[in-house]
Amino acid sequence: MIDDNIEDIRRQLTELRTEHRDLDDVIARLIEGGPFDQLTLQRLKKRKLALKDQIARLENLMIPDIIA
């Protein structure tokens, strides 16, 4: 059961990291492409930041609790 949960988290992390990387590419192309919509850029960056937060939260779930 725990192994299934870990695998689910790993799968989610892979998907989120891929989406984060893809957004990075989209943002770079948008900026390099000349005139662009500032609102669109803002929304993409906000989505990218939300993905980063989700990735960090899932990575924290992967760290085992250590009883001191």
N, C-alpha and C positions, 0 to 999 in steps of 0.2 A: 504494500500500500504506500509506504513512504517512498519507495523507489519510483513508483508511478507518479507521485506528486513531484519528485525531483525532476523526472523526465519532462513533465508538463511545464515546469518552470524553465527548464533549459530550452524547450521548444519555443516558449513565449519570448525568452531572452533573444533567441536567434532571430525571430520575426521582428521584434522591436529594434534590434540593432540594425537589421537590414533596412527597415523603414527609416531609421535615423540617418543612416549613410545615404540612402536615396534622397532624402530631403536636403542633405548637405549638397549633393550634386545639383539638385534643382535650384537651390538658392544661389549657388555659384554661377550657374548658367544664366539665371535671371539677372544677376548683377552685371555679368560680362556682356550680356546681350544689348546693352544700351538702355534707352529709356524703359522704365518699368513702373508698375503700379506699387506704390509704397504700402498700401493697405494689404495687398497680396503678400508682399515680402514680410510684413509684420505678422500676418497669420501663419505663414510657413515657419517663421522663427519661433512663434509661440507653440506651435505643434511640436517642433523639434525639441524645445525645452520640456514640454510635457512628456515626451518620449524618454528623454534623459532621466526625468524623475521616476518614471515607471521602471526603467532599467535599474536604477539605483535601488529602488524598493525591492525588486525581485532578486537582485544580487545579495541584498541583506538577508533575504529569506534562505539563501543557499548557505550562509555561514552558520555553522552549528552553534547552539547555545553552550557556553562553557560555564559550569558551575564553579564559582570561586571558593 
